[in-house]
Amino acid sequence: MRYMNSDKHFKVVSISAFCTVHDFSDSRRLGEAILKAIEKYDGTVAVLASGSLSHRFIDDQRAEEGMNSYTREFDHQMDERVVKLWREGKFKEFCTMLPEYADYCYGEGNMHDTVMLLGLLGWDKYDGKVEFITELFASSGTGQVNAGFPLPAQA
């Protein structure tokens, strides 16, 4: 936001998600609390959540070959599955698999950013239609996608 809001036109609340000493329920509750604050605010709100899907960087010895590829095919297949679940609106299934997905695929910041976002969106009851700005792509061994998640109607 430093670069997008250099003139300080927008009010910004920044929350770090590299959470190593608490669990997903804490991050989910934080997301829910953010939604409550948004509902009380008399203005327009945008939420930007930044993280990756799988996040196992390619080894230094293979860095050149891995700039635009995955480190492991397993991670690629899991990311494909996640994108498919999001496209199909299957957030109950995604939320169920999220702890293992974050663990097995080395989620960035253990995917607490994703948990906070889903807490804000309604967790496994989220029924918004995800807008994919980019298709799934690999970068330095990690899985990336740019997507918009519309806020729930009551927000």
KAFEN-V263015 format. One record per pair of residues at least 24 apart in sequence whose ideal C-beta (glycine too) atoms are under 10 Angstrom apart, sorted by the first residue. I is the first residue (numbers start at 1). J is the second residue. D is the distance in Angstrom with one decimal. If there is no record, write none. Layout:
# KAFEN-V263015
I/J/D ; I/J/D
This chain:
# KAFEN-V263015
1/48/7.4 ; 4/48/8.6 ; 10/44/9.6 ; 10/46/8.4 ; 11/41/9.3 ; 11/43/8.3 ; 11/45/9.4 ; 12/48/9.3 ; 13/37/8.5 ; 13/45/9.8 ; 13/47/9.6 ; 14/48/9.5 ; 15/47/9.9 ; 15/49/9.3 ; 15/112/9.8 ; 15/113/8.7 ; 15/116/7.1 ; 16/109/8.4 ; 16/112/9.2 ; 16/113/9.1 ; 17/49/8.1 ; 17/50/8.6 ; 17/51/6.9 ; 17/108/8.6 ; 17/109/4.8 ; 17/110/8.6 ; 17/111/8.5 ; 17/112/4.3 ; 17/113/3.9 ; 17/114/8.5 ; 17/115/8.2 ; 17/116/6.1 ; 17/117/9.2 ; 18/51/10.0 ; 18/108/8.5 ; 18/109/4.4 ; 18/110/8.1 ; 18/112/7.3 ; 18/113/8.8 ; 19/109/6.6 ; 19/110/6.7 ; 19/111/9.7 ; 19/112/4.2 ; 19/113/9.0 ; 19/115/8.7 ; 19/116/9.0 ; 20/109/8.5 ; 20/110/7.4 ; 20/112/9.1 ; 22/112/8.4 ; 23/99/8.7 ; 23/110/9.3 ; 23/112/9.2 ; 23/115/9.2 ; 24/95/9.3 ; 24/98/7.3 ; 24/99/6.3 ; 24/102/8.3 ; 24/110/8.4 ; 24/111/8.3 ; 24/112/7.2 ; 24/114/9.5 ; 24/115/4.8 ; 24/116/9.5 ; 24/118/9.5 ; 24/119/8.9 ; 25/115/8.7 ; 25/119/9.2 ; 26/112/8.4 ; 26/115/8.7 ; 26/116/9.5 ; 26/119/9.6 ; 27/109/9.6 ; 27/110/9.0 ; 27/111/8.8 ; 27/112/4.4 ; 27/113/8.1 ; 27/114/8.7 ; 27/115/4.0 ; 27/116/4.8 ; 27/117/9.3 ; 27/118/9.0 ; 27/119/6.6 ; 28/95/9.0 ; 28/112/9.4 ; 28/115/5.4 ; 28/116/7.3 ; 28/117/9.9 ; 28/118/7.0 ; 28/119/3.8 ; 28/120/9.1 ; 28/123/6.3 ; 29/115/9.7 ; 29/116/9.2 ; 29/119/6.5 ; 30/112/8.8 ; 30/115/8.5 ; 30/116/5.4 ; 30/119/6.5 ; 30/120/8.6 ; 31/112/9.7 ; 31/113/9.6 ; 31/114/9.6 ; 31/115/6.9 ; 31/116/4.1 ; 31/117/6.2 ; 31/118/6.5 ; 31/119/2.3 ; 31/120/3.9 ; 31/121/7.5 ; 31/122/9.3 ; 31/123/8.1 ; 32/116/9.2 ; 32/118/9.8 ; 32/119/4.8 ; 32/120/6.9 ; 32/121/9.7 ; 32/122/8.7 ; 32/123/8.1 ; 33/116/9.6 ; 33/119/8.2 ; 33/120/8.7 ; 34/116/7.3 ; 34/117/9.2 ; 34/119/7.6 ; 34/120/5.0 ; 34/155/10.0 ; 35/119/7.6 ; 35/120/4.6 ; 35/121/7.8 ; 35/122/8.1 ; 35/151/7.9 ; 35/152/7.5 ; 35/154/8.7 ; 35/155/6.1 ; 36/120/9.5 ; 36/155/9.6 ; 37/120/9.8 ; 38/120/7.8 ; 38/151/7.4 ; 38/152/9.8 ; 38/154/9.9 ; 38/155/5.4 ; 39/151/9.8 ; 39/152/9.6 ; 39/154/6.9 ; 39/155/5.8 ; 41/155/9.7 ; 45/151/7.7 ; 45/155/7.7 ; 46/148/9.9 ; 46/151/9.0 ; 47/116/9.3 ; 47/117/7.2 ; 47/120/6.4 ; 47/121/9.0 ; 47/149/8.3 ; 47/151/7.3 ; 47/155/9.5 ; 48/117/9.6 ; 49/113/5.2 ; 49/114/7.2 ; 49/115/10.0 ; 49/116/6.9 ; 49/117/4.3 ; 49/118/9.4 ; 49/120/8.5 ; 49/121/9.9 ; 49/147/9.8 ; 49/149/8.2 ; 50/108/8.9 ; 50/109/9.7 ; 50/113/6.6 ; 50/117/9.9 ; 50/146/9.9 ; 51/107/7.4 ; 51/108/4.8 ; 51/109/6.3 ; 51/110/9.8 ; 51/111/6.5 ; 51/112/8.3 ; 51/113/3.9 ; 51/114/5.9 ; 51/115/9.8 ; 51/116/9.5 ; 51/117/8.5 ; 51/144/9.6 ; 52/79/9.1 ; 52/105/9.6 ; 52/106/9.4 ; 52/107/7.6 ; 52/108/4.6 ; 52/109/9.1 ; 52/111/8.8 ; 52/113/9.2 ; 52/114/9.5 ; 52/139/8.2 ; 52/140/9.8 ; 52/142/4.9 ; 52/143/6.2 ; 52/144/5.6 ; 52/145/8.5 ; 53/78/7.8 ; 53/79/4.3 ; 53/80/9.5 ; 53/82/6.0 ; 53/83/7.9 ; 53/101/8.5 ; 53/102/10.0 ; 53/105/7.2 ; 53/107/7.6 ; 53/108/8.5 ; 53/111/8.7 ; 53/114/8.8 ; 53/136/7.5 ; 53/138/9.8 ; 53/142/7.4 ; 53/143/3.6 ; 53/144/6.8 ; 53/145/6.4 ; 54/78/6.1 ; 54/79/5.3 ; 54/82/8.8 ; 54/101/8.3 ; 54/102/9.5 ; 54/104/8.7 ; 54/105/3.8 ; 54/106/6.4 ; 54/107/7.2 ; 54/108/8.8 ; 54/111/9.9 ; 54/138/9.1 ; 54/141/8.5 ; 54/142/6.1 ; 54/143/4.2 ; 54/144/9.3 ; 55/102/9.1 ; 55/105/7.1 ; 55/106/4.8 ; 55/107/5.7 ; 55/108/4.1 ; 55/109/8.4 ; 55/110/9.4 ; 55/111/8.5 ; 55/140/9.6 ; 55/141/8.5 ; 55/142/4.9 ; 55/143/7.5 ; 55/144/9.4 ; 56/104/9.8 ; 56/105/7.0 ; 56/106/4.4 ; 56/107/9.6 ; 56/108/10.0 ; 56/140/9.8 ; 56/141/5.8 ; 56/142/6.9 ; 56/143/9.2 ; 57/106/8.5 ; 57/139/9.7 ; 57/140/5.6 ; 57/141/4.9 ; 57/142/6.4 ; 58/138/9.3 ; 58/139/9.8 ; 58/140/5.9 ; 58/141/3.3 ; 58/142/8.5 ; 59/141/8.2 ; 62/141/8.3 ; 63/140/7.5 ; 63/141/8.6 ; 65/141/9.8 ; 66/138/8.0 ; 66/139/9.1 ; 66/140/6.2 ; 66/141/4.8 ; 66/142/9.4 ; 67/138/8.6 ; 67/139/7.3 ; 67/140/6.2 ; 67/141/8.7 ; 68/137/7.6 ; 68/138/5.7 ; 68/139/6.8 ; 68/140/8.5 ; 68/141/9.7 ; 69/137/9.9 ; 69/138/5.1 ; 69/139/9.1 ; 69/140/9.1 ; 69/141/7.1 ; 70/137/10.0 ; 70/138/4.8 ; 70/139/9.5 ; 70/140/9.8 ; 70/141/6.1 ; 70/142/7.7 ; 70/143/6.7 ; 71/106/8.9 ; 71/138/8.7 ; 71/140/8.5 ; 71/141/3.5 ; 71/142/7.6 ; 71/143/9.6 ; 72/104/9.9 ; 72/105/8.4 ; 72/106/9.3 ; 72/141/8.0 ; 74/104/7.6 ; 74/105/7.5 ; 75/101/9.8 ; 75/104/8.4 ; 75/105/4.9 ; 75/106/7.7 ; 75/138/9.0 ; 75/141/8.1 ; 75/142/8.0 ; 75/143/6.1 ; 76/105/9.6 ; 76/136/8.5 ; 76/138/7.1 ; 76/143/6.8 ; 77/105/9.8 ; 78/104/7.3 ; 78/105/5.2 ; 78/143/8.0 ; 79/105/7.5 ; 79/136/5.8 ; 79/137/9.7 ; 79/138/8.6 ; 79/142/9.1 ; 79/143/3.7 ; 79/144/8.7 ; 79/145/7.7 ; 80/136/6.6 ; 80/143/8.7 ; 82/114/9.6 ; 82/136/8.6 ; 82/143/8.3 ; 82/145/8.6 ; 83/130/8.9 ; 83/132/7.6 ; 83/135/8.1 ; 83/136/5.1 ; 83/143/8.8 ; 83/145/6.2 ; 83/147/8.4 ; 84/136/9.7 ; 85/130/9.7 ; 86/126/9.7 ; 86/128/10.0 ; 86/129/9.6 ; 86/130/4.7 ; 86/132/8.1 ; 86/145/8.6 ; 86/147/7.0 ; 86/149/8.5 ; 87/129/8.9 ; 87/130/6.7 ; 87/132/7.4 ; 87/147/9.6 ; 88/130/9.6 ; 89/126/8.0 ; 89/127/6.2 ; 89/128/7.9 ; 89/129/6.9 ; 89/130/7.7 ; 90/124/9.4 ; 91/118/7.1 ; 91/121/8.0 ; 91/122/8.1 ; 91/123/7.4 ; 91/124/5.3 ; 91/125/7.3 ; 91/126/4.5 ; 91/127/7.7 ; 91/128/8.9 ; 91/130/9.4 ; 91/149/9.8 ; 92/123/8.8 ; 92/124/4.2 ; 92/125/7.7 ; 92/126/9.0 ; 93/124/8.3 ; 94/118/8.1 ; 94/123/9.9 ; 94/124/7.8 ; 94/126/9.1 ; 95/119/10.0 ; 95/123/5.8 ; 95/124/4.1 ; 95/125/9.2 ; 95/126/8.6 ; 96/124/7.4 ; 98/123/9.9 ; 98/124/9.5 ; 105/142/9.4 ; 105/143/7.8 ; 106/141/9.7 ; 106/142/8.5 ; 107/142/10.0 ; 107/143/9.9 ; 108/142/7.6 ; 108/143/9.9 ; 117/149/6.7 ; 118/149/8.6 ; 120/149/8.9 ; 120/151/7.7 ; 120/152/8.5 ; 120/155/8.4 ; 121/149/5.8 ; 121/150/8.6 ; 121/151/7.1 ; 121/152/6.2 ; 121/155/9.0 ; 122/151/9.5 ; 122/152/5.3 ; 122/154/9.2 ; 122/155/9.5 ; 125/152/8.9 ; 126/150/9.5 ; 126/151/10.0 ; 126/152/7.2 ; 127/152/8.1 ; 127/153/9.1 ; 128/152/6.9 ; 128/153/8.7
